[in-house]
Amino acid sequence: MIRPEKTWQKTLIGIGIALGVGVGCSQNDDSRALLADLERAGASSARPKEADTAEVNPRLLRRFEPLPKRYDAAANPSTPARVALGRMLYYEKRLSKAHDLSCNSCHDLVRFGVDGEAKSPGHRGQRGARNSPSVYNAAGAFVQFWDGRSPDVEAQAAGPILNPVEMAAPNGEHVVRVLRSMPAYVTAFEGAFPGEKSPVTLDNVGRALGAFERGLTTRARWDDYLEGKKDALTPAEVDGLKTFTNVGCMVCHTGELLGGSTYQKVGAVVAWPNQADPGRFEVTKNEADRMVFRVPSLRNVAKTAPYFHDGSGATLPDAVRMMGRHQLGLDLSDREVAAIVTWLDSLTGNIPSAYIAPPELPPSGPSTPKPDRR
């Protein structure tokens, strides 16, 4: 058990490791400012033991931002026709080899964009290597996938369609053949990408899906609080927010997504139990990237169990304890865990029910490829 009087020393050591500002490393201005803010906020005293009704330190609160209504991209205009096509493709199971899986299978929009599985089942019941993160608010992240191998949601979209363990479409030509076999899809692509000679392409599948996903945002009471409505959170939630900031969680979970803006090593202080997945190392082959992953957003985290890249966090209290231990070197008390979990519930947003309503999909044509369950 970590002694209480050593809490902040260990917290700041963990923060320094997470930011890459340990011995022999230089600090950038933002890292220095955040560490200074945390010291001012609580490093001079023990962690709070009782609920405190005082206002949250504004130096720390300014590190968060409200969520926008959607994430538009100049390179991929979200026209009504493009969004409508993306919505159709999101629910289209015929893009998968066996015609039994769609994007929505692993990222169920009525379940906050997840399927509740540690590893999602794909083609022929195969399980993927990593937990499927929520698609909600994903367009705001600085990279896509746990290892950051895609720069945006448009580039990410084709990956699961072609992955042999997921939707298992054999190649891009097959996907195009499926879509061109249905006249309604050809018309929809022509409307979404006017002026293109042959608009039914795999790249445009990604662009349409991206246009739809850029509108999958879930504003919450937390956003009202950040915008000045101080009674949007209960006193218990405000206490949980202060506990969250005081113990150092906000070093990685900050900004509008409360994450999704940096890579960090999982097990920064205490080694992660499961070392089988080397994380970003698989992309870069740089030893410094071993066990490094994109920090997940905490938006809707109360609804998206299980947690982490390996699905090893079964419940939210489990996940909070694991993060305290492995990232900060802290054995969080029951009170601290309960307080943080209480605040995290305020990040649960409103699902855009009308926007995600399943559309009517066109019937298969005589030339539509048949399901292949091999």
N, C-alpha and C positions, 0 to 999 in steps of 0.2 A: 504494500500500500504506500503511495507517495505521501510524504509528510506535508500537511497543509502549508507550513511556512515556506516550503520549497516550490509551491504551486507556480508562482509567476516566473521564478527563475527558469523552471523547466518549460513553461509555456513559451517564453521568449526564445529559448534555445530551439524549441520545435518550430516556432515561427521563422527564425533565422534560417533553419534548414530548408523549410518549405519555400522560402523566397530565394534560396541560394545565396544567402548573405552571411554564411558562417565564417570561421577562421580562414583567412587567405582569400576570401571573396570580397569583391567590392559591392557596395550598396548603391542602387540607383536612387534618385530623389524621392520617388513615390514609395519605395520600400522603407527608406529612412523616415519619411513622414508618417507612414502607417505605424511603424514600430514606436515612434515618439507619441503618437496619438494613443496607442494602447497603454503605454507606460503612464501617460497622464490620466487615462481613464481608470486604471486600477492596479498598476504594477506596484504602487506604493503601499497597497493594503491587501489583505486576504480576500479571496473571492467572497461575494455576498452570501450570507447564510439565511437571511430572511428576505421576504418580498419587500421591495423598496418602491415607493410610489413616485420618487423623484423623476424628473424628466431625463430622457436618454441623452447622453453626452452628444451634443450636436457635431462634434468633431468626428465621431464614429458614424452617426446617422447619415452624414453627407456622403459616406462611401457607398450608399445604396441609391438606386434610381427607380422611378416608376416604370412599369412595362408599357411600351407603345401598343396601339391597337393592332398593328400589323408591321411586318418587316418587309418593306418594299425594296426592290433592287432595280437600279437604273438599267442594268444589263438584261433584266427579265421583267418587263412591265406586266403587272398583274391585271390584265384586262378581264372584264367579265367572261369573255369567251374562253380565255386561257385558264382562268380559275375553274370554270364549269368543266372543262375537259380534264383538268387535274383531279377534280373531285371524282369524276367517272373512273379515271385510271387508278385512283387510290383504292377503290372498291372492286377493281376488275380482277377476278380470279383466273380468267383465261390467259393472263400474262404468265402464269406459272405453268410448269411442264405438265402437271397432272390436273390443272384447272380446279385446284382445291385451296389455293392460298392467294391472298391479296396483301397489300401493305397493311390493311386493317386487321389482318389475322394476328400479327405480332404487335401492332400498334393500334389497339382497339380505341377508337375515338370516344366511345361512351364510357370507357374505363380509364380515362385520363391518359390515353395514349400508350398503354402497356397491356400485357396479357397475364400478368401475375405469375409468370414462370421464371425460375432462376435462369434457365436457358430455353429459348423458344423452340418448339418443334417445327421442322421444315419438311422438305420433300421426303416422302416415305418415313416420316416420323423422326428423321435425323435431328439431333440437337446441335444448335450453334455453339460456338466456343465462348461467347460472352452474353451477358444479360442484355436484353433489348431495351434501350432507353426510351423515354417518352418522346413522341414527336411534337408534343405541344411546346411552343416557344423555342423549338430547336433551331429555327432559322436565325435566331439572335446569337447563337454560339459562334465563337471565332473560327472553329473548325468542326467537322462532323466525324462521327464514329469515335469510339473510346480512344483510338490511337491517332486520331486526327488526319487520317489518310485522304480525306476529301475536304476541299476548302469551303463548300457551301451545300445547301440542300439540293440544288440542281445536279451537282456532280455526284452527290450521295445516292440519288434516287435509283439509278440503274444497278447499283451494287447488289442489293438483295434480289432483284429480278433475275440476275445472271448467276448468282452464287449457287453452286450445285447442292449445298446443304440447306438452302433457303427456298426460294421459288423455283430455282433450277431450270429456267429457260435456257436452252442450249447455246444460244448466241443472239446477237442483236438482230440479225436477219430474220430469225424465227419470230421475234417480238413484232417486227414490222409486218411480217406476213400475216400474223394473227390479226393485227389491227386493220390492215388493208382488206381483209376478207369480209369486213363489215362496213357497208356504205355509210352508216351513221357516224362511224368513227372518222372516216375519210373527210366527211363534211365538217365534223367538229374540229379536226386538225386544220382544215382550210380556213375556218373562222378564227381559230386561235393564232394562226401564223400566216396572216394574209400576205400575198405577194410572193410566197415561196413556191417554187416550181413543184417540189415534192415534199410537202410538209410532214408526212408520216415518217419520222425518223426516231431512232433511239435517243438522240440528243434532245429532240423536242418532247419526247416522253418525260425526260428529266426536267425540262423547263416547265412543262405543264404541271407536273407534280410539285415542283418547287413553288410555282405561283400559288397553288392551293395551300401548301404547307406554310407559306409566309403569312397566312391569315389565321393560323392555328395558335392564337394567343389567349391567355387566360388571366385577365386582370382579377385582382383579389382585394380583400379588405386591406391588406398590406399596402397596396398602391394608394388607397384612400388616405391611409396614415401618412405615407410619405408626402402626399400632396397637401397635407395640413389638417386633415380631419383627425384630431388626436383621440377622439372617442371611438375611432374605428377598431381599435384594439382594446381588449379588456385589460385591467390592471395585471392579471396573471400573465397575459401574453406580453405585456411590456416588460414585466420581470423576466420572462423567458428570453426576450430580446437582449436585455442587458447581460444575462448570464451567457448567452451565445457570444456576444461581443467581448465580454470580460475574459472568458477562457481562451479566446483566440481563434474561434471557428471562422470569423469573418475575414481572416487573412486570405483564405482561398475562396470563400463563398461570399462574394461581394458583387457590386454592380446591380444592374436591373434583373439579371437572371440568378443572382446569388450563386454564381459559379459560371461555368461555360466560357471563361475568358482566359484561362491559363492551363498549362500542363503542370502536374505535380507528381512527385514520387509517392506512391502509396506505400505506407510504412516508413515515413520520413524519420521517425524517432525509434519506434519499435517495429522490427521487420514484419511484413505482412505474412500471415500463416501460409497462404497458398501462393507459391512462387512459380507455378506451372506456366502462367501467362506472363511473358516478359513485357507486355504492353507496347509502347511506342518503339522499343528496340527492334521489333519485327519490321518496322517501316524504315528506320534510319540505319540500323546495324551499328549504331553508336552506343558504346557500353554505358555512357552517361544516361541514356534513355531507358535503361532496363528498369522495369516496374514503374514507369512513368505513364500516366494516363491523363486525358482531358478531365478536368474537374467537372463533375456533373452539376447541373442546375438544381437548386432546392425548390423551385416552383412545383407545387402539387406533390411534394415529397411524401406527405401523409397518405397519399393515395397510390403510390407507385412501388410498393414492396413487391419482391425482395430487392435488396440494394447492392450496389457496387458492381464492378465489371464482371465479377464471378458469381454474383447472386448470393453471396455468403451471409449477408445481413438479412435475417428473416423478418424482423420487425423494426420499426423506427427506433424504439429505445435501444435495441441491439446495435443498430447502426450508429447511433449517437455515442454509445459507449466505445465501440470499436474505433471511431474516429478520434475520440479523446485519447484513447490509449496509444494507437499506432501513429497518429499524426502529431499529437501534442505532448505525448508522454504523461498524460493525466489519467488517474483513476477517478472519473467523475462520480460524484455522490448521487444517490437516488434523487435527492432534491434537485440537483443540477440537471440531471437527465430529464426529469419530469417537467421542469421549467422550460427547457429547450424544446422538448416535444410539444408542449402547449403553444409556444410561439410559432413553431413550424406549421401548425395547423392553420394559422392565419395566412399562410402562403397558398392555400388551396383556392384556386380561382374558379371562375364561372365558365363552364363548357359552352361554347357557342352552338347551341342545339340546331338552330336553323342552318347555319353554315355547314355543319357536318352531316346533315340529313342524307342518307344514302340515295343516290339518284337512280333513275330507271336506266338500265344498261341495254344496249342494242342486242337483238337476237343473233346467234351464230349464223353464218352463211354456209352455203354448200362447200366452200373451199376453206372454211375455218379448220385449222389443224385439230385433230381429236386429242383428248387427254392421253398422256403417256405416263403411266404409273411405274415404269421400270426404274 
